[in-house]
Amino acid sequence: MTSLDELIAKARLLLSEGHSPGQIADELSLSQETVTWLLTQKKGDVAPKDVSIDWTVVSSNALLLDDVARLMLHRYHCAAPPKPGEKTGSASLGNVAVVGIAISGIPIATLIAQTEQVKLAIYHPAKQSSSEKPTGSMSGNFSAIAGERCIVVDDVITSGKTMHEVVEYLRRHKATPLAIWVLFDKRGLKEVDGVPVYSVFRVSRID
């Protein structure tokens, strides 16, 4: 998308198709506050400070998506000092569970888990829930996380709320979050509640 009008039209289309504001935020890689503004803004209203990221050229192509997953793996391994006898970037993840954040983090997490031959878990954030008291939850169709060392994977950090939520959830359910991997970080976060963030790109808005 290249203009504000296109973003507004897309947000309204998704809403008409039954998407919740939280789901629209995920689809457009925007904060929920920005999506609310797109759906309700009036002439003269000041737009929230946000950055729209459209990476569908990559996310819609399985080969490119696999390249991104491997890039995120290399980004993590190159950031950590090698153990004795290992070359930089050659380490494996070891015994971990990769936790993909629904929706966009799922395909990336799946490819990473497949490459490393480790467990795959899926987390549904609270913002996608339609209940009166929305809460996040793990999918029962994938790996359980109790007692696991976990790496959290998503495409974009927008406000950081989902990452705080999943870190708290993992700890509450006796799992240990080791790291957060994202393709784009719009907040420039180095850590979330003590869990280091490994982003491939940091996106900054300069006003």
N, C-alpha and C positions, 0 to 999 in steps of 0.2 A: 504494500500500500504506500502511496506517495503523497497523500493529502489528508487533511483533517476531515473533509467531506466523505472521503472513502472510508475512513475509520468509523465515522458516525453511521454510515449506511451499513457497514459490515456488522457493527454492534447491534443495530436495530434488526437486521436480518436474523442474526443468531438468536436474539430475544424472541422474535416471532416464531422461530422453529423450536422453541421450548427450552433453550439454554438458560441456566441461571446466571446472574451477574458474575459469580465465581468462575463458572465454566467459560464465560465470554472473556474474562480476564486472562484465563489460561490460553484460550485460542488466539488472542491478540497480543499476548505477552505484555500486558498492562496491569497496573494495580487495580483493585476493585474500586478505589476512589475515582480513578480516571474513567473506568467503565461507567460508573454511576453518572459522572459528568457528561460523558458522550451520549447517554440515553436520556438525560433530563436537562441538558444545558439550554440556556436561553440566551438570546442575543445580548451581548455585553458581559456575560459571565466570563470570569477569568479561568482559563484552563489549568488543571493541576500540572505540576512539573513532572513530566514523565517522558520516556523515550519508547517509541514503538519499534519493535524488532521483527522483521519478516525474514525468516530463514527457511521458508518453504521450498526454495530451490534445492536445499540439502535434505530437509526432513521428508520430502516426498520421493526421494531417490534412495533406494536401499543400499546401493553401492557407496554413495556419498555419506549416508548415515553410518555405515560401517566404518568408513574412514574417520568420521568424527569420534566414534566410540574409541577407536584405537588412539586417536590424538589425545583424548582425555586420559586414557591409560598412561600414555607416555608422559603427559604433563605431570601426572602424579608421581610416577617413578623417578623422573628427572629432578623433581623438587626435593625428594628425600635422599639423604646421603646413603651411598651403597654400603651394604654389609661387607665384612671381610671376605674377599674372594669373588665378589660380585662386581660387574661393570655397572656404571651409571645407566639407569634406565632399563636394566635387564632383570630386575627382581619380579617376583610374582606376588599376587595379593595374599596368597596363603589361604588359611581357613577363615573365610568371611562370608557374609551374605550381602549381596548388592540389593539395595532398596530403591526401586524406581518410584518416583512420584507421579501419580496419575495426573494428566494423561501423557503429556509430552515426554516425561522422563522414562516411561515404560520401554519404548523401543531402544533407547540408548542403553538403559540398564540391562536389557535382555542381551544385547550384543556384547556388552562388557562381561556379563556373567558367562556367556557362551565361550568367549575367547579365553577367559581365565578358568573355566570349568568349576564355577562356584555356585552357591545357592542364589536363587532369585526371589525376592519378596516385593510386594506391591503395596504402596500406601495411598489411600484415598484421603486427601486433605479435607478439613471441615468446610472450606468454602464451596466445595462441590456437593455438600449435603443439602437436602431439601427439607430436613426435619426442623421442628420449631427450635430445638436446641442443637444446632449442628456440631458434630464432633468428627474428628478424624478416625480412621480405622485401617487396619491391615486387611488385605484380601485373604480369605480363607482358602483360595484356590492355588496359592503359591506357598513358598517356604514360610514357616513360623520364624519369629525373630528372638524368642526368649532364650537368653544365654548366648546369643550370637554377637560377634564383632561385626559391625555394619558399616558399609559405605553407602551414603545417600546420594542418589543421582537425579538431576533434573536438568531441564534445558536452560531456564532463566531464573535468577533471583531478582525479583522486582521490588518488593517491600521488605522481604526477609521474614514475614509473618509465618509462612508455611514452613520454613526451615526451623524456626524456633519451635513450632508446633510438633514437627516430626522428631526433633531431638528430644523434646520433653516426653513424647509418647514412647520412644525407644527406651529411654532410661526408666520410665515408669513400668515398662513391661520387661525389665531385667535384661535389656540388650545394651551393648556398648557402641555408641556411634563413634567411629574412628575418624571419618572425614566426610566432607561434602564436596561433591564434584558437580560443577555446572559449566555449561558452554559460555553463557553470558551472565555477568554479574553487574547489575545496574546500581548497586549500592556501594560497591568497592569494599566489601566485607573481607576481613582477614580471618574471622572466626565467628561462629554462632554458639553462644553459651559454652565457650571453651572448645568447640569442635572446629578444626581448621577448614577453611574454604579454599578449594583449588579450582579456580576459574580459568578458562582458556582466554576469554576476553573480558576486560572491564570496560563498561560503557558509562561515560560521564556526560552530563548535560552542562554546558557552560552558558550562562545567561549574561 
